[in-house]
Amino acid sequence: MKAVMYGGGNIGRGFIGAKLAQSGYEVTFVDVAEQVVNLLHERGRYPVRIVLGGGEYRDEWISHVDALNGNDAQAVSDAISEADIMATAVGVNVLKFIAPNIAAGLRKRFARGDRPLNILICENLLNADKVLAELIKGYLTPEERTLFDQRVGMVEASIGRMVPVQTEDMKAGEPLRVCVEAYDFLPVDKDGFRGPIPAINGLVPYAPFGFYIERKLFVHNMGHALCAYLGGYEGMTYISEAIARPEIRILAENAMLESALALSKAFGVPMEGLLLHIQDLLHRFSNTDLHDTCARVGGDPKRKLGPTDRLIGAAGLCLREGVCPAFTSAGAAGALYRYLNEAGEPQSEEHAAGALISIAGEAADKALQAIILPLYDLLLAGEPVGAVLHAADEVCASQLHGVI
């Protein structure tokens, strides 16, 4: 069995590609990082270090792998045309660049026969299946688009495993080593497959999959981002430092509870499982051996303030379900603060309001602005995160007055 793993980075090597190889597939990675491509091609294997916490770890060698340079369009399209399964883990902003090679591979595949191809889409993006499908179809003829709809399974996946930026210390002299946490479940959209669902270790097919996607984005990613932005504001380097600060932990936990309550209402899912998931995430955030940084987790604040992304998207879901996003808004305030710093814009309520409206559009309506901007003002004034917690708590209490 052959698999193409588009993306040989941390998630590609440290999670999806590893699971495919461990499930019996010969995995061909596709990337443009020449050192990674060359070493994978030469060695045919690489190590993954499972960081267990408390200084303990377990090493696993992933074998039966090869790699192609993404700039070699013919070789990549040939590999896709012959694959039994494919996956992407390239980052949302890179999808448009890989679509031409995927389309070329599918064109060769369609000419060879009618065997379906399922593509596991491992990106932090709502409706990633539709986004990537449209990008690929832009390079196909009308007839090929019809075949695409019939034979290509666009399978969204929810990536729960946390994989930090790999430092030289973490590599410990092995340039291909990836250090990851132990969590290794891969929820996927059961309805997205064409043909039989493949046997892959840890695969969790689920329908309707919108719940899993939103749980990942609005609970995991949102809580993670809040820790990053408010931890960074306080001068912290690591997520584990941020979650160890009581004020940030309370903010993160309550923000995640807001999303959980909204998800429970929207999907009719019991709260018990969501509460256990939150407790597990808080424990995983505290893994000091993972060395996950506030800089990495909070990277690209503009995208993360987008109308359907982890902060504004979570707040919008809360408002639609009658839940006040007071604590989630604290994370959005922190993201605005970091965005203005990185964009080189002055820190002021006027600029924050303008950025919020410009980035989030109609999703940042007056009701949401009225919660986020006063919390941002506390950061603007240099107040500690404890003051933000107190203010968010007051907002929450004012909304609950007369309800309970």
C-alpha positions as CSV (number, residue, x, y, z in Angstrom):
1,M,0.0,0.0,0.0
2,K,1.2,3.5,-0.9
3,A,0.5,6.8,0.8
4,V,1.4,10.4,-0.2
5,M,2.0,12.7,2.8
6,Y,1.9,16.3,1.5
7,G,3.9,18.1,4.1
8,G,7.0,16.7,5.8
9,G,7.0,19.1,8.8
10,N,6.1,18.6,12.4
11,I,2.5,17.3,11.9
12,G,3.4,15.5,8.7
13,R,6.3,13.6,10.2
14,G,5.3,13.7,13.8
15,F,1.7,12.5,13.5
16,I,0.0,11.7,10.2
17,G,2.9,10.3,8.2
18,A,4.0,8.3,11.2
19,K,0.5,6.8,11.7
20,L,0.3,5.9,8.0
21,A,3.7,4.1,8.1
22,Q,2.8,2.3,11.3
23,S,-0.4,1.1,9.6
24,G,1.5,-0.6,6.8
25,Y,1.7,2.1,4.2
26,E,4.9,3.0,2.2
27,V,4.8,6.7,2.8
28,T,6.2,9.3,0.4
29,F,6.5,12.7,1.9
30,V,6.3,15.8,-0.3
31,D,8.0,19.0,0.9
32,V,10.2,21.8,-0.3
33,A,12.6,21.7,2.6
34,E,15.6,20.2,0.8
35,Q,17.4,18.9,3.9
36,V,14.4,17.1,5.1
37,V,13.6,15.7,1.6
38,N,17.1,14.6,1.0
39,L,17.6,12.9,4.4
40,L,14.2,11.1,4.2
41,H,15.1,9.8,0.7
42,E,18.6,8.7,1.8
43,R,17.7,7.1,5.1
44,G,14.2,5.8,4.5
45,R,13.4,6.2,8.2
46,Y,13.3,8.8,11.0
47,P,12.7,9.0,14.8
48,V,9.7,10.3,16.7
49,R,10.2,11.0,20.4
50,I,7.0,10.7,22.5
51,V,7.4,13.2,25.4
52,L,5.6,11.7,28.4
53,G,6.4,14.4,30.9
54,G,8.5,14.4,34.0
55,G,11.6,13.9,31.9
56,E,10.4,10.6,30.5
57,Y,10.1,9.8,26.8
58,R,9.8,7.0,24.3
59,D,11.5,6.8,21.0
60,E,9.9,5.3,17.9
61,W,11.5,4.8,14.5
62,I,9.2,5.3,11.5
63,S,10.4,3.2,8.6
64,H,9.4,2.5,4.9
65,V,9.4,6.2,4.0
66,D,10.7,8.3,1.1
67,A,10.4,11.9,0.0
68,L,10.0,14.1,-3.1
69,N,10.6,17.7,-3.6
70,G,7.4,19.6,-4.0
71,N,8.9,21.6,-6.9
72,D,9.2,18.3,-9.0
73,A,5.7,18.5,-10.3
74,Q,6.0,15.4,-12.5
75,A,7.3,13.1,-9.7
76,V,4.7,14.4,-7.3
77,S,1.8,14.0,-9.7
78,D,3.0,10.5,-10.5
79,A,3.1,9.5,-6.8
80,I,-0.4,10.9,-6.3
81,S,-1.7,9.0,-9.3
82,E,-0.4,5.7,-7.8
83,A,-1.3,6.3,-4.2
84,D,-3.8,4.3,-2.1
85,I,-4.4,7.2,0.2
86,M,-3.1,10.8,0.6
87,A,-2.9,13.4,3.4
88,T,-2.1,17.1,3.7
89,A,-0.5,18.9,6.6
90,V,1.0,22.0,5.0
91,G,-0.7,24.9,6.7
92,V,-3.8,26.8,5.6
93,N,-1.8,29.4,3.7
94,V,0.0,26.8,1.6
95,L,-3.0,24.9,0.3
96,K,-3.2,27.1,-2.8
97,F,0.3,26.2,-3.8
98,I,-0.1,22.4,-3.7
99,A,-3.5,22.3,-5.5
100,P,-1.9,22.3,-9.0
101,N,0.2,19.2,-8.3
102,I,-2.8,17.4,-6.7
103,A,-4.9,18.2,-9.8
104,A,-2.2,16.9,-12.1
105,G,-1.9,13.7,-10.1
106,L,-5.7,13.2,-10.2
107,R,-5.8,13.8,-13.9
108,K,-3.3,11.0,-14.4
109,R,-5.2,8.9,-12.0
110,F,-8.5,9.4,-13.8
111,A,-6.9,8.3,-17.1
112,R,-5.7,5.1,-15.5
113,G,-8.9,3.9,-14.0
114,D,-11.7,4.5,-11.6
115,R,-10.0,3.7,-8.3
116,P,-11.0,6.2,-5.6
117,L,-8.5,8.3,-3.7
118,N,-9.2,9.6,-0.2
119,I,-7.4,12.7,0.9
120,L,-7.1,13.3,4.7
121,I,-7.1,17.1,5.1
122,C,-5.1,17.8,8.3
123,E,-5.4,21.6,8.5
124,N,-6.8,24.0,11.2
125,L,-9.5,25.4,9.0
126,L,-13.3,25.2,9.0
127,N,-14.6,23.6,5.8
128,A,-11.1,22.7,4.8
129,D,-12.6,19.9,2.6
130,K,-14.6,22.5,0.6
131,V,-11.7,25.0,0.4
132,L,-9.2,22.5,-0.9
133,A,-11.7,20.9,-3.3
134,E,-12.4,24.3,-4.9
135,L,-8.7,25.0,-5.2
136,I,-8.1,21.7,-6.9
137,K,-11.1,22.0,-9.2
138,G,-9.8,25.3,-10.4
139,Y,-7.2,23.3,-12.4
140,L,-9.6,20.6,-13.7
141,T,-11.8,20.5,-16.7
142,P,-15.6,20.2,-16.3
143,E,-15.4,16.5,-17.0
144,E,-12.6,16.0,-14.6
145,R,-14.6,17.9,-11.9
146,T,-17.4,15.4,-12.3
147,L,-14.9,12.6,-11.8
148,F,-13.5,14.4,-8.8
149,D,-16.8,14.5,-7.1
150,Q,-17.3,10.8,-7.8
151,R,-13.9,9.4,-7.0
152,V,-12.1,11.7,-4.6
153,G,-12.9,11.6,-0.9
154,M,-12.2,14.9,0.8
155,V,-11.9,13.8,4.4
156,E,-11.5,16.5,7.1
157,A,-9.4,15.5,10.1
158,S,-9.1,17.0,13.6
159,I,-5.5,17.3,14.7
160,G,-5.3,17.0,18.4
161,R,-1.7,16.1,18.9
162,M,0.5,19.0,20.0
163,V,3.8,19.2,18.2
164,P,6.0,22.2,19.1
165,V,8.7,23.9,17.0
166,Q,11.7,21.5,17.1
167,T,14.8,23.1,18.7
168,E,18.3,21.8,18.2
169,D,18.2,20.6,21.8
170,M,15.1,18.6,21.0
171,K,16.6,17.1,17.9
172,A,19.7,16.1,20.0
173,G,21.9,15.7,17.0
174,E,19.3,13.9,14.8
175,P,17.9,16.4,12.3
176,L,14.8,14.4,11.4
177,R,13.7,13.8,15.0
178,V,10.3,15.2,15.9
179,C,9.3,15.5,19.6
180,V,5.5,15.1,20.2
181,E,3.1,14.5,23.0
182,A,1.6,11.1,23.6
183,Y,-2.0,11.9,22.4
184,D,-2.4,10.1,19.1
185,F,-6.1,9.9,18.1
186,L,-7.1,11.1,14.7
187,P,-10.9,11.9,14.4
188,V,-11.9,12.1,10.7
189,D,-15.1,12.8,8.8
190,K,-16.8,9.4,8.3
191,D,-19.0,10.8,5.5
192,G,-16.1,12.2,3.5
193,F,-14.7,8.8,2.3
194,R,-15.2,7.3,-1.1
195,G,-15.2,3.5,-0.8
196,P,-14.2,1.6,2.3
197,I,-12.7,3.4,5.2
198,P,-9.0,2.5,5.4
199,A,-7.6,0.7,8.5
200,I,-5.3,3.3,10.1
201,N,-4.1,3.1,13.7
202,G,-5.9,5.6,15.9
203,L,-8.4,6.6,13.2
204,V,-11.8,7.7,14.7
205,P,-14.4,8.1,11.9
206,Y,-17.3,10.3,13.1
207,A,-20.4,11.8,11.8
208,P,-21.6,14.6,11.8
209,F,-18.0,15.7,11.8
210,G,-18.7,19.4,12.3
211,F,-18.8,18.8,16.0
212,Y,-15.2,17.4,16.1
213,I,-13.9,20.3,13.9
214,E,-15.5,22.9,16.0
215,R,-14.5,21.2,19.2
216,K,-10.9,21.2,18.1
217,L,-11.0,24.9,16.9
218,F,-13.2,26.4,19.5
219,V,-12.0,24.5,22.6
220,H,-8.5,23.2,22.0
221,N,-7.1,25.9,19.6
222,M,-9.0,28.7,21.3
223,G,-7.8,27.8,24.8
224,H,-4.3,27.3,23.5
225,A,-4.3,30.7,21.8
226,L,-5.6,32.4,24.9
227,C,-2.7,31.0,26.9
228,A,-0.2,32.1,24.3
229,Y,-1.5,35.7,24.0
230,L,-1.9,36.4,27.7
231,G,1.2,34.4,28.6
232,G,3.2,36.4,26.0
233,Y,1.7,39.6,27.3
234,E,3.1,38.7,30.8
235,G,6.5,38.0,29.2
236,M,6.3,34.2,29.4
237,T,8.1,32.0,26.9
238,Y,6.3,28.7,27.2
239,I,2.7,27.6,27.2
240,S,3.4,25.4,30.3
241,E,4.5,28.6,32.1
242,A,1.3,30.4,31.1
243,I,-1.1,27.6,32.2
244,A,0.8,27.4,35.5
245,R,-0.3,31.0,36.3
246,P,-3.6,30.7,38.2
247,E,-5.2,33.7,36.5
248,I,-4.4,32.5,33.0
249,R,-5.5,28.9,33.8
250,I,-8.9,30.2,35.1
251,L,-9.3,32.4,32.1
252,A,-8.5,29.5,29.7
253,E,-10.7,27.0,31.5
254,N,-13.7,29.3,31.6
255,A,-13.2,30.3,28.0
256,M,-13.1,26.6,27.0
257,L,-16.2,26.0,29.2
258,E,-18.0,28.8,27.2
259,S,-17.3,27.0,24.0
260,A,-18.2,23.6,25.4
261,L,-21.6,24.8,26.5
262,A,-22.3,26.4,23.1
263,L,-21.2,23.2,21.3
264,S,-23.3,21.1,23.6
265,K,-26.3,23.2,22.7
266,A,-25.5,23.4,19.0
267,F,-24.9,19.7,18.5
268,G,-26.9,18.2,21.2
269,V,-23.8,16.6,22.8
270,P,-23.7,15.8,26.5
271,M,-21.4,18.1,28.5
272,E,-19.7,15.3,30.4
273,G,-17.4,14.3,27.6
274,L,-16.6,18.0,26.8
275,L,-15.7,18.6,30.5
276,L,-13.4,15.6,30.5
277,H,-11.8,16.8,27.3
278,I,-11.1,20.2,28.8
279,Q,-9.5,18.7,31.9
280,D,-7.3,16.6,29.6
281,L,-6.3,19.6,27.5
282,L,-5.4,21.7,30.6
283,H,-3.1,18.8,31.8
284,R,-1.5,18.5,28.3
285,F,-0.9,22.2,28.1
286,S,1.1,21.9,31.3
287,N,3.7,19.5,29.9
288,T,6.9,21.3,30.6
289,D,9.0,18.8,28.6
290,L,7.1,19.7,25.4
291,H,8.7,23.2,25.4
292,D,5.8,24.6,23.3
293,T,6.1,28.4,23.1
294,C,3.7,31.3,23.3
295,A,5.4,32.6,20.2
296,R,4.5,29.5,18.1
297,V,1.0,28.9,19.4
298,G,0.1,32.6,19.1
299,G,1.7,33.0,15.6
300,D,-0.3,34.7,12.8
301,P,-2.7,36.6,15.1
302,K,-4.5,38.1,12.1
303,R,-5.6,34.7,10.9
304,K,-6.6,33.6,14.4
305,L,-8.8,36.7,14.7
306,G,-10.6,35.8,11.5
307,P,-14.4,35.6,11.5
308,T,-14.6,31.8,11.7
309,D,-11.3,31.0,13.4
310,R,-10.6,30.1,17.0
311,L,-11.3,33.3,18.8
312,I,-14.0,35.3,17.0
313,G,-15.5,32.1,15.6
314,A,-15.8,30.7,19.2
315,A,-17.3,33.9,20.5
316,G,-19.8,34.0,17.6
317,L,-20.9,30.4,18.3
318,C,-21.4,31.4,22.0
319,L,-23.5,34.4,21.1
320,R,-25.6,32.3,18.7
321,E,-26.3,29.8,21.4
322,G,-27.0,32.3,24.2
323,V,-23.7,32.0,26.0
324,C,-21.8,35.1,26.9
325,P,-18.2,34.8,25.6
326,A,-16.6,36.9,28.3
327,F,-13.5,34.8,28.9
328,T,-13.1,34.0,25.2
329,S,-13.1,37.7,24.6
330,A,-10.1,38.0,26.9
331,G,-8.1,35.8,24.5
332,A,-9.3,38.0,21.5
333,A,-8.1,41.1,23.4
334,G,-4.7,39.5,23.9
335,A,-4.6,38.6,20.2
336,L,-5.4,42.2,19.2
337,Y,-2.7,43.4,21.4
338,R,-0.1,41.1,19.8
339,Y,-1.4,41.8,16.3
340,L,-0.9,45.6,16.7
341,N,2.6,45.0,18.1
342,E,3.6,42.8,15.2
343,A,1.9,45.0,12.6
344,G,3.8,48.0,13.9
345,E,0.6,49.9,14.6
346,P,0.1,52.1,17.7
347,Q,-1.6,50.5,20.7
348,S,-4.9,52.4,21.1
349,E,-8.5,51.5,21.4
350,E,-9.1,53.2,18.1
351,H,-6.6,51.1,16.3
352,A,-7.7,47.9,18.1
353,A,-11.3,48.6,17.1
354,G,-10.3,49.3,13.5
355,A,-8.2,46.1,13.3
356,L,-11.0,44.0,14.9
357,I,-13.6,45.2,12.4
358,S,-11.1,45.0,9.4
359,I,-10.0,41.4,10.3
360,A,-13.2,39.9,11.6
361,G,-15.8,41.8,9.6
362,E,-19.4,41.5,10.5
363,A,-18.6,38.7,13.0
364,A,-17.2,41.5,15.2
365,D,-20.5,43.1,15.7
366,K,-21.3,45.8,18.3
367,A,-22.2,43.2,21.0
368,L,-18.8,41.5,20.6
369,Q,-16.9,44.8,20.4
370,A,-18.5,45.9,23.6
371,I,-17.0,42.9,25.4
372,I,-13.6,42.7,23.7
373,L,-12.5,46.3,23.6
374,P,-12.8,47.1,27.4
375,L,-10.7,44.0,28.1
376,Y,-8.1,45.2,25.5
377,D,-8.1,48.6,27.3
378,L,-6.8,46.9,30.4
379,L,-3.9,45.5,28.4
380,L,-3.4,48.9,26.8
381,A,-3.1,50.4,30.3
382,G,-0.5,47.8,31.3
383,E,-2.8,46.1,33.8
384,P,-1.9,42.5,34.9
385,V,-3.8,39.5,33.6
386,G,-5.5,39.3,37.0
387,A,-7.3,42.5,36.2
388,V,-8.5,41.0,32.9
389,L,-9.8,38.0,34.7
390,H,-11.7,40.2,37.2
391,A,-13.2,42.2,34.4
392,A,-14.2,39.1,32.4
393,D,-15.7,37.7,35.5
394,E,-17.8,40.8,36.0
395,V,-19.0,40.7,32.4
396,C,-20.0,37.0,32.9
397,A,-21.7,37.8,36.2
398,S,-23.7,40.7,34.7
399,Q,-25.0,38.4,31.9
400,L,-25.9,35.6,34.4
401,H,-27.8,38.0,36.7
402,G,-31.4,37.0,36.7
403,V,-30.7,33.8,34.7
404,I,-29.7,31.5,37.5
